[in-house]
Amino acid sequence: MKKITVENFDGTKEEVELVNAFDVKDLNRNFVILSKGESLGEGMSKVYISEVIEENLGVYKLVGITDESVWDKVKQAMKEIVQGGETA
């Protein structure tokens, strides 16, 4: 998996794994699935899903998903990726 560096709100930087990147055409928005290598046990890993917004040319911001209807569409897109075997 590809490693990327993200900057946290407190200014610290953290290297994370980019698990997948995808768009939700109905919303015309882009999303990423990231991992910090945290285990949930039983072979499961904790992942983070965020919207990606380009603030300036080549500078991106990760935004949490707070709208339930957006979250429903993101979950549906992730199901389609898993069923179709697509990757970033």
PDB file of N, CA, C and O in Angstrom:
ATOM      1  N   MET A   1       0.838  -1.187   0.000  1.00  0.00           N
ATOM      2  CA  MET A   1       0.000   0.000   0.000  1.00  0.00           C
ATOM      3  C   MET A   1       0.877   1.242   0.000  1.00  0.00           C
ATOM      4  O   MET A   1       2.007   1.237   0.487  1.00  0.00           O
ATOM      5  N   LYS A   2       0.329   2.280  -0.550  1.00  0.00           N
ATOM      6  CA  LYS A   2       1.051   3.545  -0.631  1.00  0.00           C
ATOM      7  C   LYS A   2       0.982   4.272   0.713  1.00  0.00           C
ATOM      8  O   LYS A   2      -0.077   4.337   1.338  1.00  0.00           O
ATOM      9  N   LYS A   3       2.103   4.810   1.145  1.00  0.00           N
ATOM     10  CA  LYS A   3       2.157   5.610   2.372  1.00  0.00           C
ATOM     11  C   LYS A   3       2.056   7.079   1.996  1.00  0.00           C
ATOM     12  O   LYS A   3       2.673   7.530   1.031  1.00  0.00           O
ATOM     13  N   ILE A   4       1.266   7.825   2.774  1.00  0.00           N
ATOM     14  CA  ILE A   4       1.171   9.265   2.595  1.00  0.00           C
ATOM     15  C   ILE A   4       1.344   9.932   3.953  1.00  0.00           C
ATOM     16  O   ILE A   4       1.159   9.297   4.991  1.00  0.00           O
ATOM     17  N   THR A   5       1.692  11.194   3.944  1.00  0.00           N
ATOM     18  CA  THR A   5       1.843  11.953   5.184  1.00  0.00           C
ATOM     19  C   THR A   5       0.673  12.921   5.302  1.00  0.00           C
ATOM     20  O   THR A   5       0.367  13.662   4.369  1.00  0.00           O
ATOM     21  N   VAL A   6       0.024  12.902   6.465  1.00  0.00           N
ATOM     22  CA  VAL A   6      -1.065  13.835   6.732  1.00  0.00           C
ATOM     23  C   VAL A   6      -0.654  14.736   7.887  1.00  0.00           C
ATOM     24  O   VAL A   6       0.093  14.335   8.780  1.00  0.00           O
ATOM     25  N   GLU A   7      -1.158  15.957   7.848  1.00  0.00           N
ATOM     26  CA  GLU A   7      -0.890  16.897   8.931  1.00  0.00           C
ATOM     27  C   GLU A   7      -2.126  16.984   9.802  1.00  0.00           C
ATOM     28  O   GLU A   7      -3.219  17.274   9.316  1.00  0.00           O
ATOM     29  N   ASN A   8      -1.952  16.731  11.090  1.00  0.00           N
ATOM     30  CA  ASN A   8      -3.055  16.768  12.044  1.00  0.00           C
ATOM     31  C   ASN A   8      -3.394  18.205  12.425  1.00  0.00           C
ATOM     32  O   ASN A   8      -2.644  19.129  12.111  1.00  0.00           O
ATOM     33  N   PHE A   9      -4.527  18.387  13.103  1.00  0.00           N
ATOM     34  CA  PHE A   9      -4.970  19.716  13.516  1.00  0.00           C
ATOM     35  C   PHE A   9      -3.948  20.435  14.384  1.00  0.00           C
ATOM     36  O   PHE A   9      -3.848  21.661  14.340  1.00  0.00           O
ATOM     37  N   ASP A  10      -3.188  19.678  15.173  1.00  0.00           N
ATOM     38  CA  ASP A  10      -2.200  20.293  16.066  1.00  0.00           C
ATOM     39  C   ASP A  10      -0.869  20.585  15.366  1.00  0.00           C
ATOM     40  O   ASP A  10       0.088  21.025  16.004  1.00  0.00           O
ATOM     41  N   GLY A  11      -0.813  20.337  14.051  1.00  0.00           N
ATOM     42  CA  GLY A  11       0.393  20.624  13.283  1.00  0.00           C
ATOM     43  C   GLY A  11       1.365  19.467  13.180  1.00  0.00           C
ATOM     44  O   GLY A  11       2.323  19.537  12.410  1.00  0.00           O
ATOM     45  N   THR A  12       1.141  18.393  13.946  1.00  0.00           N
ATOM     46  CA  THR A  12       2.019  17.232  13.850  1.00  0.00           C
ATOM     47  C   THR A  12       1.726  16.486  12.547  1.00  0.00           C
ATOM     48  O   THR A  12       0.614  16.537  12.023  1.00  0.00           O
ATOM     49  N   LYS A  13       2.738  15.797  12.040  1.00  0.00           N
ATOM     50  CA  LYS A  13       2.573  15.035  10.814  1.00  0.00           C
ATOM     51  C   LYS A  13       2.633  13.556  11.133  1.00  0.00           C
ATOM     52  O   LYS A  13       3.340  13.124  12.044  1.00  0.00           O
ATOM     53  N   GLU A  14       1.876  12.789  10.364  1.00  0.00           N
ATOM     54  CA  GLU A  14       1.757  11.358  10.627  1.00  0.00           C
ATOM     55  C   GLU A  14       1.743  10.605   9.295  1.00  0.00           C
ATOM     56  O   GLU A  14       1.061  11.012   8.355  1.00  0.00           O
ATOM     57  N   GLU A  15       2.489   9.518   9.220  1.00  0.00           N
ATOM     58  CA  GLU A  15       2.483   8.689   8.026  1.00  0.00           C
ATOM     59  C   GLU A  15       1.393   7.639   8.164  1.00  0.00           C
ATOM     60  O   GLU A  15       1.321   6.942   9.176  1.00  0.00           O
ATOM     61  N   VAL A  16       0.542   7.525   7.145  1.00  0.00           N
ATOM     62  CA  VAL A  16      -0.563   6.571   7.143  1.00  0.00           C
ATOM     63  C   VAL A  16      -0.548   5.811   5.818  1.00  0.00           C
ATOM     64  O   VAL A  16       0.106   6.224   4.860  1.00  0.00           O
ATOM     65  N   GLU A  17      -1.269   4.708   5.776  1.00  0.00           N
ATOM     66  CA  GLU A  17      -1.394   3.933   4.550  1.00  0.00           C
ATOM     67  C   GLU A  17      -2.654   4.357   3.807  1.00  0.00           C
ATOM     68  O   GLU A  17      -3.732   4.446   4.394  1.00  0.00           O
ATOM     69  N   LEU A  18      -2.508   4.618   2.513  1.00  0.00           N
ATOM     70  CA  LEU A  18      -3.648   4.915   1.655  1.00  0.00           C
ATOM     71  C   LEU A  18      -4.204   3.580   1.179  1.00  0.00           C
ATOM     72  O   LEU A  18      -3.625   2.938   0.303  1.00  0.00           O
ATOM     73  N   VAL A  19      -5.326   3.165   1.758  1.00  0.00           N
ATOM     74  CA  VAL A  19      -5.921   1.878   1.428  1.00  0.00           C
ATOM     75  C   VAL A  19      -6.635   1.966   0.083  1.00  0.00           C
ATOM     76  O   VAL A  19      -6.496   1.077  -0.757  1.00  0.00           O
ATOM     77  N   ASN A  20      -7.398   3.036  -0.120  1.00  0.00           N
ATOM     78  CA  ASN A  20      -8.134   3.218  -1.365  1.00  0.00           C
ATOM     79  C   ASN A  20      -8.562   4.673  -1.488  1.00  0.00           C
ATOM     80  O   ASN A  20      -8.727   5.374  -0.490  1.00  0.00           O
ATOM     81  N   ALA A  21      -8.738   5.109  -2.712  1.00  0.00           N
ATOM     82  CA  ALA A  21      -9.287   6.432  -3.005  1.00  0.00           C
ATOM     83  C   ALA A  21     -10.374   6.223  -4.055  1.00  0.00           C
ATOM     84  O   ALA A  21     -10.193   5.448  -4.994  1.00  0.00           O
ATOM     85  N   PHE A  22     -11.485   6.902  -3.899  1.00  0.00           N
ATOM     86  CA  PHE A  22     -12.601   6.706  -4.825  1.00  0.00           C
ATOM     87  C   PHE A  22     -13.469   7.949  -4.860  1.00  0.00           C
ATOM     88  O   PHE A  22     -13.409   8.796  -3.968  1.00  0.00           O
ATOM     89  N   ASP A  23     -14.279   8.045  -5.911  1.00  0.00           N
ATOM     90  CA  ASP A  23     -15.222   9.150  -5.994  1.00  0.00           C
ATOM     91  C   ASP A  23     -16.637   8.592  -5.917  1.00  0.00           C
ATOM     92  O   ASP A  23     -16.899   7.442  -6.269  1.00  0.00           O
ATOM     93  N   VAL A  24     -17.536   9.446  -5.443  1.00  0.00           N
ATOM     94  CA  VAL A  24     -18.956   9.108  -5.430  1.00  0.00           C
ATOM     95  C   VAL A  24     -19.592  10.033  -6.452  1.00  0.00           C
ATOM     96  O   VAL A  24     -19.789  11.222  -6.202  1.00  0.00           O
ATOM     97  N   LYS A  25     -19.909   9.464  -7.610  1.00  0.00           N
ATOM     98  CA  LYS A  25     -20.385  10.264  -8.735  1.00  0.00           C
ATOM     99  C   LYS A  25     -21.668  11.032  -8.411  1.00  0.00           C
ATOM    100  O   LYS A  25     -21.838  12.170  -8.850  1.00  0.00           O
ATOM    101  N   ASP A  26     -22.570  10.414  -7.645  1.00  0.00           N
ATOM    102  CA  ASP A  26     -23.826  11.088  -7.276  1.00  0.00           C
ATOM    103  C   ASP A  26     -23.568  12.387  -6.513  1.00  0.00           C
ATOM    104  O   ASP A  26     -24.359  13.328  -6.588  1.00  0.00           O
ATOM    105  N   LEU A  27     -22.465  12.431  -5.784  1.00  0.00           N
ATOM    106  CA  LEU A  27     -22.140  13.601  -4.962  1.00  0.00           C
ATOM    107  C   LEU A  27     -21.090  14.498  -5.614  1.00  0.00           C
ATOM    108  O   LEU A  27     -20.910  15.646  -5.207  1.00  0.00           O
ATOM    109  N   ASN A  28     -20.393  13.971  -6.632  1.00  0.00           N
ATOM    110  CA  ASN A  28     -19.279  14.682  -7.260  1.00  0.00           C
ATOM    111  C   ASN A  28     -18.227  15.057  -6.211  1.00  0.00           C
ATOM    112  O   ASN A  28     -17.729  16.182  -6.176  1.00  0.00           O
ATOM    113  N   ARG A  29     -17.903  14.064  -5.345  1.00  0.00           N
ATOM    114  CA  ARG A  29     -16.930  14.253  -4.270  1.00  0.00           C
ATOM    115  C   ARG A  29     -15.963  13.075  -4.244  1.00  0.00           C
ATOM    116  O   ARG A  29     -16.288  11.980  -4.704  1.00  0.00           O
ATOM    117  N   ASN A  30     -14.765  13.313  -3.699  1.00  0.00           N
ATOM    118  CA  ASN A  30     -13.728  12.289  -3.592  1.00  0.00           C
ATOM    119  C   ASN A  30     -13.504  11.910  -2.133  1.00  0.00           C
ATOM    120  O   ASN A  30     -13.601  12.743  -1.232  1.00  0.00           O
ATOM    121  N   PHE A  31     -13.200  10.619  -1.923  1.00  0.00           N
ATOM    122  CA  PHE A  31     -13.025  10.093  -0.576  1.00  0.00           C
ATOM    123  C   PHE A  31     -11.792   9.187  -0.529  1.00  0.00           C
ATOM    124  O   PHE A  31     -11.356   8.666  -1.556  1.00  0.00           O
ATOM    125  N   VAL A  32     -11.237   9.006   0.669  1.00  0.00           N
ATOM    126  CA  VAL A  32     -10.117   8.092   0.874  1.00  0.00           C
ATOM    127  C   VAL A  32     -10.402   7.196   2.068  1.00  0.00           C
ATOM    128  O   VAL A  32     -11.146   7.549   2.983  1.00  0.00           O
ATOM    129  N   ILE A  33      -9.779   6.021   2.023  1.00  0.00           N
ATOM    130  CA  ILE A  33      -9.773   5.100   3.159  1.00  0.00           C
ATOM    131  C   ILE A  33      -8.324   5.021   3.599  1.00  0.00           C
ATOM    132  O   ILE A  33      -7.452   4.653   2.811  1.00  0.00           O
ATOM    133  N   LEU A  34      -8.057   5.366   4.865  1.00  0.00           N
ATOM    134  CA  LEU A  34      -6.700   5.392   5.407  1.00  0.00           C
ATOM    135  C   LEU A  34      -6.575   4.417   6.568  1.00  0.00           C
ATOM    136  O   LEU A  34      -7.559   4.104   7.238  1.00  0.00           O
ATOM    137  N   SER A  35      -5.359   3.943   6.799  1.00  0.00           N
ATOM    138  CA  SER A  35      -5.081   3.062   7.927  1.00  0.00           C
ATOM    139  C   SER A  35      -3.838   3.565   8.656  1.00  0.00           C
ATOM    140  O   SER A  35      -2.872   4.010   8.037  1.00  0.00           O
ATOM    141  N   LYS A  36      -3.885   3.486   9.972  1.00  0.00           N
ATOM    142  CA  LYS A  36      -2.722   3.808  10.803  1.00  0.00           C
ATOM    143  C   LYS A  36      -2.073   2.529  11.330  1.00  0.00           C
ATOM    144  O   LYS A  36      -1.189   2.586  12.185  1.00  0.00           O
ATOM    145  N   GLY A  37      -2.510   1.379  10.822  1.00  0.00           N
ATOM    146  CA  GLY A  37      -1.962   0.099  11.257  1.00  0.00           C
ATOM    147  C   GLY A  37      -2.509  -0.362  12.596  1.00  0.00           C
ATOM    148  O   GLY A  37      -1.895  -1.195  13.263  1.00  0.00           O
ATOM    149  N   GLU A  38      -3.659   0.170  12.997  1.00  0.00           N
ATOM    150  CA  GLU A  38      -4.259  -0.200  14.282  1.00  0.00           C
ATOM    151  C   GLU A  38      -5.117  -1.457  14.122  1.00  0.00           C
ATOM    152  O   GLU A  38      -5.924  -1.551  13.197  1.00  0.00           O
ATOM    153  N   SER A  39      -4.939  -2.403  15.013  1.00  0.00           N
ATOM    154  CA  SER A  39      -5.673  -3.660  14.956  1.00  0.00           C
ATOM    155  C   SER A  39      -6.932  -3.588  15.812  1.00  0.00           C
ATOM    156  O   SER A  39      -6.935  -3.004  16.896  1.00  0.00           O
ATOM    157  N   LEU A  40      -7.999  -4.193  15.302  1.00  0.00           N
ATOM    158  CA  LEU A  40      -9.232  -4.339  16.074  1.00  0.00           C
ATOM    159  C   LEU A  40      -9.384  -5.764  16.584  1.00  0.00           C
ATOM    160  O   LEU A  40     -10.408  -6.117  17.169  1.00  0.00           O
ATOM    161  N   GLY A  41      -8.349  -6.591  16.356  1.00  0.00           N
ATOM    162  CA  GLY A  41      -8.403  -7.987  16.759  1.00  0.00           C
ATOM    163  C   GLY A  41      -9.037  -8.840  15.681  1.00  0.00           C
ATOM    164  O   GLY A  41      -9.669  -8.327  14.757  1.00  0.00           O
ATOM    165  N   GLU A  42      -8.865 -10.149  15.805  1.00  0.00           N
ATOM    166  CA  GLU A  42      -9.440 -11.120  14.875  1.00  0.00           C
ATOM    167  C   GLU A  42      -9.123 -10.802  13.418  1.00  0.00           C
ATOM    168  O   GLU A  42      -9.958 -11.021  12.539  1.00  0.00           O
ATOM    169  N   GLY A  43      -7.915 -10.283  13.154  1.00  0.00           N
ATOM    170  CA  GLY A  43      -7.498 -10.000  11.783  1.00  0.00           C
ATOM    171  C   GLY A  43      -8.107  -8.753  11.167  1.00  0.00           C
ATOM    172  O   GLY A  43      -7.948  -8.516   9.970  1.00  0.00           O
ATOM    173  N   MET A  44      -8.796  -7.962  11.959  1.00  0.00           N
ATOM    174  CA  MET A  44      -9.446  -6.743  11.456  1.00  0.00           C
ATOM    175  C   MET A  44      -8.569  -5.530  11.762  1.00  0.00           C
ATOM    176  O   MET A  44      -7.921  -5.467  12.807  1.00  0.00           O
ATOM    177  N   SER A  45      -8.557  -4.572  10.843  1.00  0.00           N
ATOM    178  CA  SER A  45      -7.805  -3.330  11.030  1.00  0.00           C
ATOM    179  C   SER A  45      -8.762  -2.151  11.092  1.00  0.00           C
ATOM    180  O   SER A  45      -9.782  -2.127  10.403  1.00  0.00           O
ATOM    181  N   LYS A  46      -8.427  -1.183  11.918  1.00  0.00           N
ATOM    182  CA  LYS A  46      -9.213   0.042  12.004  1.00  0.00           C
ATOM    183  C   LYS A  46      -8.856   0.916  10.797  1.00  0.00           C
ATOM    184  O   LYS A  46      -7.679   1.095  10.484  1.00  0.00           O
ATOM    185  N   VAL A  47      -9.870   1.458  10.124  1.00  0.00           N
ATOM    186  CA  VAL A  47      -9.649   2.353   8.993  1.00  0.00           C
ATOM    187  C   VAL A  47     -10.397   3.658   9.222  1.00  0.00           C
ATOM    188  O   VAL A  47     -11.334   3.728  10.017  1.00  0.00           O
ATOM    189  N   TYR A  48      -9.963   4.680   8.513  1.00  0.00           N
ATOM    190  CA  TYR A  48     -10.561   6.008   8.592  1.00  0.00           C
ATOM    191  C   TYR A  48     -11.023   6.396   7.200  1.00  0.00           C
ATOM    192  O   TYR A  48     -10.281   6.228   6.233  1.00  0.00           O
ATOM    193  N   ILE A  49     -12.239   6.914   7.086  1.00  0.00           N
ATOM    194  CA  ILE A  49     -12.773   7.344   5.808  1.00  0.00           C
ATOM    195  C   ILE A  49     -13.009   8.843   5.884  1.00  0.00           C
ATOM    196  O   ILE A  49     -13.661   9.336   6.805  1.00  0.00           O
ATOM    197  N   SER A  50     -12.469   9.566   4.903  1.00  0.00           N
ATOM    198  CA  SER A  50     -12.596  11.021   4.877  1.00  0.00           C
ATOM    199  C   SER A  50     -12.875  11.501   3.466  1.00  0.00           C
ATOM    200  O   SER A  50     -12.504  10.854   2.486  1.00  0.00           O
ATOM    201  N   GLU A  51     -13.530  12.640   3.382  1.00  0.00           N
ATOM    202  CA  GLU A  51     -13.661  13.326   2.097  1.00  0.00           C
ATOM    203  C   GLU A  51     -12.363  14.075   1.842  1.00  0.00           C
ATOM    204  O   GLU A  51     -11.731  14.566   2.778  1.00  0.00           O
ATOM    205  N   VAL A  52     -11.968  14.164   0.587  1.00  0.00           N
ATOM    206  CA  VAL A  52     -10.755  14.875   0.199  1.00  0.00           C
ATOM    207  C   VAL A  52     -11.167  16.102  -0.596  1.00  0.00           C
ATOM    208  O   VAL A  52     -11.871  15.999  -1.600  1.00  0.00           O
ATOM    209  N   ILE A  53     -10.717  17.269  -0.134  1.00  0.00           N
ATOM    210  CA  ILE A  53     -11.016  18.536  -0.817  1.00  0.00           C
ATOM    211  C   ILE A  53      -9.697  19.193  -1.182  1.00  0.00           C
ATOM    212  O   ILE A  53      -8.806  19.324  -0.342  1.00  0.00           O
ATOM    213  N   GLU A  54      -9.572  19.609  -2.447  1.00  0.00           N
ATOM    214  CA  GLU A  54      -8.367  20.315  -2.876  1.00  0.00           C
ATOM    215  C   GLU A  54      -8.534  21.788  -2.511  1.00  0.00           C
ATOM    216  O   GLU A  54      -9.361  22.487  -3.095  1.00  0.00           O
ATOM    217  N   GLU A  55      -7.742  22.257  -1.537  1.00  0.00           N
ATOM    218  CA  GLU A  55      -7.820  23.650  -1.088  1.00  0.00           C
ATOM    219  C   GLU A  55      -7.090  24.583  -2.041  1.00  0.00           C
ATOM    220  O   GLU A  55      -7.607  25.636  -2.415  1.00  0.00           O
ATOM    221  N   ASN A  56      -5.900  24.193  -2.426  1.00  0.00           N
ATOM    222  CA  ASN A  56      -5.074  24.928  -3.384  1.00  0.00           C
ATOM    223  C   ASN A  56      -4.518  23.889  -4.342  1.00  0.00           C
ATOM    224  O   ASN A  56      -4.618  22.690  -4.081  1.00  0.00           O
ATOM    225  N   LEU A  57      -3.943  24.324  -5.425  1.00  0.00           N
ATOM    226  CA  LEU A  57      -3.377  23.398  -6.390  1.00  0.00           C
ATOM    227  C   LEU A  57      -2.379  22.459  -5.714  1.00  0.00           C
ATOM    228  O   LEU A  57      -1.325  22.894  -5.251  1.00  0.00           O
ATOM    229  N   GLY A  58      -2.718  21.171  -5.660  1.00  0.00           N
ATOM    230  CA  GLY A  58      -1.832  20.174  -5.063  1.00  0.00           C
ATOM    231  C   GLY A  58      -1.863  20.096  -3.552  1.00  0.00           C
ATOM    232  O   GLY A  58      -1.115  19.310  -2.970  1.00  0.00           O
ATOM    233  N   VAL A  59      -2.711  20.892  -2.888  1.00  0.00           N
ATOM    234  CA  VAL A  59      -2.833  20.871  -1.428  1.00  0.00           C
ATOM    235  C   VAL A  59      -4.249  20.394  -1.082  1.00  0.00           C
ATOM    236  O   VAL A  59      -5.244  21.008  -1.469  1.00  0.00           O
ATOM    237  N   TYR A  60      -4.308  19.293  -0.348  1.00  0.00           N
ATOM    238  CA  TYR A  60      -5.589  18.664  -0.053  1.00  0.00           C
ATOM    239  C   TYR A  60      -5.901  18.681   1.437  1.00  0.00           C
ATOM    240  O   TYR A  60      -5.006  18.684   2.281  1.00  0.00           O
ATOM    241  N   LYS A  61      -7.189  18.693   1.731  1.00  0.00           N
ATOM    242  CA  LYS A  61      -7.670  18.694   3.111  1.00  0.00           C
ATOM    243  C   LYS A  61      -8.576  17.478   3.290  1.00  0.00           C
ATOM    244  O   LYS A  61      -9.406  17.186   2.429  1.00  0.00           O
ATOM    245  N   LEU A  62      -8.415  16.766   4.415  1.00  0.00           N
ATOM    246  CA  LEU A  62      -9.302  15.659   4.756  1.00  0.00           C
ATOM    247  C   LEU A  62     -10.420  16.182   5.647  1.00  0.00           C
ATOM    248  O   LEU A  62     -10.170  16.878   6.631  1.00  0.00           O
ATOM    249  N   VAL A  63     -11.656  15.839   5.292  1.00  0.00           N
ATOM    250  CA  VAL A  63     -12.824  16.344   6.008  1.00  0.00           C
ATOM    251  C   VAL A  63     -13.678  15.164   6.452  1.00  0.00           C
ATOM    252  O   VAL A  63     -13.973  14.266   5.664  1.00  0.00           O
ATOM    253  N   GLY A  64     -14.067  15.174   7.709  1.00  0.00           N
ATOM    254  CA  GLY A  64     -14.923  14.115   8.230  1.00  0.00           C
ATOM    255  C   GLY A  64     -16.302  14.140   7.596  1.00  0.00           C
ATOM    256  O   GLY A  64     -16.771  15.187   7.149  1.00  0.00           O
ATOM    257  N   ILE A  65     -16.943  12.992   7.561  1.00  0.00           N
ATOM    258  CA  ILE A  65     -18.286  12.865   6.981  1.00  0.00           C
ATOM    259  C   ILE A  65     -19.295  12.982   8.116  1.00  0.00           C
ATOM    260  O   ILE A  65     -19.361  12.114   8.987  1.00  0.00           O
ATOM    261  N   THR A  66     -20.076  14.051   8.106  1.00  0.00           N
ATOM    262  CA  THR A  66     -21.043  14.282   9.179  1.00  0.00           C
ATOM    263  C   THR A  66     -22.489  14.141   8.720  1.00  0.00           C
ATOM    264  O   THR A  66     -23.380  13.941   9.546  1.00  0.00           O
ATOM    265  N   ASP A  67     -22.734  14.241   7.429  1.00  0.00           N
ATOM    266  CA  ASP A  67     -24.091  14.153   6.881  1.00  0.00           C
ATOM    267  C   ASP A  67     -24.452  12.679   6.658  1.00  0.00           C
ATOM    268  O   ASP A  67     -23.747  11.970   5.939  1.00  0.00           O
ATOM    269  N   GLU A  68     -25.534  12.226   7.264  1.00  0.00           N
ATOM    270  CA  GLU A  68     -25.934  10.823   7.192  1.00  0.00           C
ATOM    271  C   GLU A  68     -26.241  10.377   5.761  1.00  0.00           C
ATOM    272  O   GLU A  68     -25.933   9.240   5.402  1.00  0.00           O
ATOM    273  N   SER A  69     -26.837  11.236   4.940  1.00  0.00           N
ATOM    274  CA  SER A  69     -27.143  10.844   3.562  1.00  0.00           C
ATOM    275  C   SER A  69     -25.860  10.692   2.738  1.00  0.00           C
ATOM    276  O   SER A  69     -25.779   9.820   1.873  1.00  0.00           O
ATOM    277  N   VAL A  70     -24.862  11.536   3.002  1.00  0.00           N
ATOM    278  CA  VAL A  70     -23.558  11.401   2.341  1.00  0.00           C
ATOM    279  C   VAL A  70     -22.910  10.100   2.792  1.00  0.00           C
ATOM    280  O   VAL A  70     -22.388   9.350   1.968  1.00  0.00           O
ATOM    281  N   TRP A  71     -22.938   9.828   4.081  1.00  0.00           N
ATOM    282  CA  TRP A  71     -22.338   8.614   4.623  1.00  0.00           C
ATOM    283  C   TRP A  71     -22.975   7.375   4.000  1.00  0.00           C
ATOM    284  O   TRP A  71     -22.271   6.416   3.683  1.00  0.00           O
ATOM    285  N   ASP A  72     -24.304   7.382   3.820  1.00  0.00           N
ATOM    286  CA  ASP A  72     -24.984   6.241   3.193  1.00  0.00           C
ATOM    287  C   ASP A  72     -24.465   6.007   1.776  1.00  0.00           C
ATOM    288  O   ASP A  72     -24.260   4.860   1.379  1.00  0.00           O
ATOM    289  N   LYS A  73     -24.251   7.070   1.012  1.00  0.00           N
ATOM    290  CA  LYS A  73     -23.750   6.934  -0.359  1.00  0.00           C
ATOM    291  C   LYS A  73     -22.293   6.469  -0.372  1.00  0.00           C
ATOM    292  O   LYS A  73     -21.896   5.706  -1.253  1.00  0.00           O
ATOM    293  N   VAL A  74     -21.500   6.919   0.593  1.00  0.00           N
ATOM    294  CA  VAL A  74     -20.105   6.480   0.699  1.00  0.00           C
ATOM    295  C   VAL A  74     -20.062   4.985   1.029  1.00  0.00           C
ATOM    296  O   VAL A  74     -19.277   4.244   0.438  1.00  0.00           O
ATOM    297  N   LYS A  75     -20.897   4.542   1.966  1.00  0.00           N
ATOM    298  CA  LYS A  75     -20.935   3.120   2.320  1.00  0.00           C
ATOM    299  C   LYS A  75     -21.333   2.276   1.112  1.00  0.00           C
ATOM    300  O   LYS A  75     -20.772   1.203   0.893  1.00  0.00           O
ATOM    301  N   GLN A  76     -22.294   2.752   0.331  1.00  0.00           N
ATOM    302  CA  GLN A  76     -22.723   2.021  -0.859  1.00  0.00           C
ATOM    303  C   GLN A  76     -21.581   1.935  -1.877  1.00  0.00           C
ATOM    304  O   GLN A  76     -21.370   0.888  -2.489  1.00  0.00           O
ATOM    305  N   ALA A  77     -20.853   3.026  -2.054  1.00  0.00           N
ATOM    306  CA  ALA A  77     -19.720   3.028  -2.984  1.00  0.00           C
ATOM    307  C   ALA A  77     -18.643   2.050  -2.517  1.00  0.00           C
ATOM    308  O   ALA A  77     -18.052   1.346  -3.335  1.00  0.00           O
ATOM    309  N   MET A  78     -18.382   1.999  -1.198  1.00  0.00           N
ATOM    310  CA  MET A  78     -17.389   1.070  -0.682  1.00  0.00           C
ATOM    311  C   MET A  78     -17.832  -0.377  -0.898  1.00  0.00           C
ATOM    312  O   MET A  78     -16.998  -1.225  -1.217  1.00  0.00           O
ATOM    313  N   LYS A  79     -19.104  -0.676  -0.736  1.00  0.00           N
ATOM    314  CA  LYS A  79     -19.626  -2.026  -0.992  1.00  0.00           C
ATOM    315  C   LYS A  79     -19.392  -2.410  -2.447  1.00  0.00           C
ATOM    316  O   LYS A  79     -18.989  -3.536  -2.741  1.00  0.00           O
ATOM    317  N   GLU A  80     -19.645  -1.471  -3.357  1.00  0.00           N
ATOM    318  CA  GLU A  80     -19.453  -1.735  -4.784  1.00  0.00           C
ATOM    319  C   GLU A  80     -17.979  -1.999  -5.097  1.00  0.00           C
ATOM    320  O   GLU A  80     -17.661  -2.851  -5.927  1.00  0.00           O
ATOM    321  N   ILE A  81     -17.080  -1.268  -4.429  1.00  0.00           N
ATOM    322  CA  ILE A  81     -15.650  -1.483  -4.634  1.00  0.00           C
ATOM    323  C   ILE A  81     -15.252  -2.885  -4.177  1.00  0.00           C
ATOM    324  O   ILE A  81     -14.516  -3.585  -4.873  1.00  0.00           O
ATOM    325  N   VAL A  82     -15.742  -3.291  -3.005  1.00  0.00           N
ATOM    326  CA  VAL A  82     -15.419  -4.621  -2.478  1.00  0.00           C
ATOM    327  C   VAL A  82     -15.988  -5.714  -3.388  1.00  0.00           C
ATOM    328  O   VAL A  82     -15.299  -6.689  -3.691  1.00  0.00           O
ATOM    329  N   GLN A  83     -17.213  -5.557  -3.815  1.00  0.00           N
ATOM    330  CA  GLN A  83     -17.840  -6.562  -4.663  1.00  0.00           C
ATOM    331  C   GLN A  83     -17.206  -6.615  -6.055  1.00  0.00           C
ATOM    332  O   GLN A  83     -17.121  -7.681  -6.666  1.00  0.00           O
ATOM    333  N   GLY A  84     -16.761  -5.451  -6.552  1.00  0.00           N
ATOM    334  CA  GLY A  84     -16.177  -5.414  -7.883  1.00  0.00           C
ATOM    335  C   GLY A  84     -14.682  -5.626  -7.892  1.00  0.00           C
ATOM    336  O   GLY A  84     -14.091  -5.799  -8.958  1.00  0.00           O
ATOM    337  N   GLY A  85     -14.046  -5.617  -6.711  1.00  0.00           N
ATOM    338  CA  GLY A  85     -12.620  -5.824  -6.621  1.00  0.00           C
ATOM    339  C   GLY A  85     -11.794  -4.648  -7.099  1.00  0.00           C
ATOM    340  O   GLY A  85     -10.611  -4.813  -7.396  1.00  0.00           O
ATOM    341  N   GLU A  86     -12.388  -3.457  -7.181  1.00  0.00           N
ATOM    342  CA  GLU A  86     -11.657  -2.273  -7.644  1.00  0.00           C
ATOM    343  C   GLU A  86     -10.695  -1.795  -6.573  1.00  0.00           C
ATOM    344  O   GLU A  86     -10.955  -1.963  -5.382  1.00  0.00           O
ATOM    345  N   THR A  87      -9.581  -1.196  -6.991  1.00  0.00           N
ATOM    346  CA  THR A  87      -8.634  -0.588  -6.076  1.00  0.00           C
ATOM    347  C   THR A  87      -8.198   0.754  -6.617  1.00  0.00           C
ATOM    348  O   THR A  87      -8.399   1.060  -7.792  1.00  0.00           O
ATOM    349  N   ALA A  88      -7.594   1.559  -5.743  1.00  0.00           N
ATOM    350  CA  ALA A  88      -7.130   2.879  -6.147  1.00  0.00           C
ATOM    351  C   ALA A  88      -5.883   2.772  -6.988  1.00  0.00           C
ATOM    352  O   ALA A  88      -5.343   3.789  -7.424  1.00  0.00           O
TER     353      ALA A  88
END
